[in-house]
Amino acid sequence: FQMLQDKMQASFNNINTDLLFISSIVIILCIGYAYDYLKILDVMSLGRDAAINLGIDYDKIVKKMLIIVATALVGPITFLGLLVVNIARQVISSYKHSILGVATILISIVSLVGGQLVVEQLMNFGVSVSIIINFVGGIYFIYLVMKERNR
């Protein structure tokens, strides 16, 4: 079971360098594509009705953005996206997606490097980074659900 779990968990110690180049290109293309929609996303954050009243094809844009974002919602470190986006929204008091995007990227980098530091220094490679991120992400998700329920 341990061998199977090691193969299925994301590991930053066993990076497939062939896929790293291809993934980097895909990420750059997705960021370039989404960059054109940043101002539209700012308007869409006002809500569906307000965005439609301001002339935005809300459903079409949502479908386009879901195609880009869907890749971040699958995989072994699923909670990373949930964590960093919500933390960025709490830390940054701006509604602008250009600022939130940069903050999210920086928080993601700090989270991954910090997780790797914990794995190397505190856990002596006993667990993978994805387990730590999923554990913290799961706790944070429960916190968000409880916070919304109490509201």
Steps between C-alpha positions, in 0.01 A plus 500: 500500500783739584659446158168562326437811706847635419431455128160674520602800711656808344868506574732790439796269545411288196409762240453377144715756320351407161157613618638806680579681174163416345317601819684831512393579145136410576503718814648797312238461225217481755625809684531686169147398402352596838688832507267639234202427727624661824285813471198292400556279806507813717155591370377141537593508869213748545261212442324333210216750462725807523747354248222417252354851544843642422512308171707194583406159364528348846436134418743498206782656706437264792530198269824633351653562841389160632693331221816674617435452871380139477854368475577649841202323658624146439806320615678413818526854641138600446476718808791722398278707273232531766753606759691761306202670337315542829811612685573753224144635525538537878845660486450730201221754534475562126231372266730516196582161358839620376610567859328188638666286231850616591425455873366150434813403305728629776300326774512177295877520472537567873262211579687251283845608615382508862343156463819364350698654787274327753536169314879525487584652837224392738369176350829366354319414175252284695202649315450678171419868452159411359401328825589812699316728256192274495501483881523878543261554207246260647507678835469838326211372287315385813566844653353672192192276505445563871549875453240511222260287702522737796438799275 
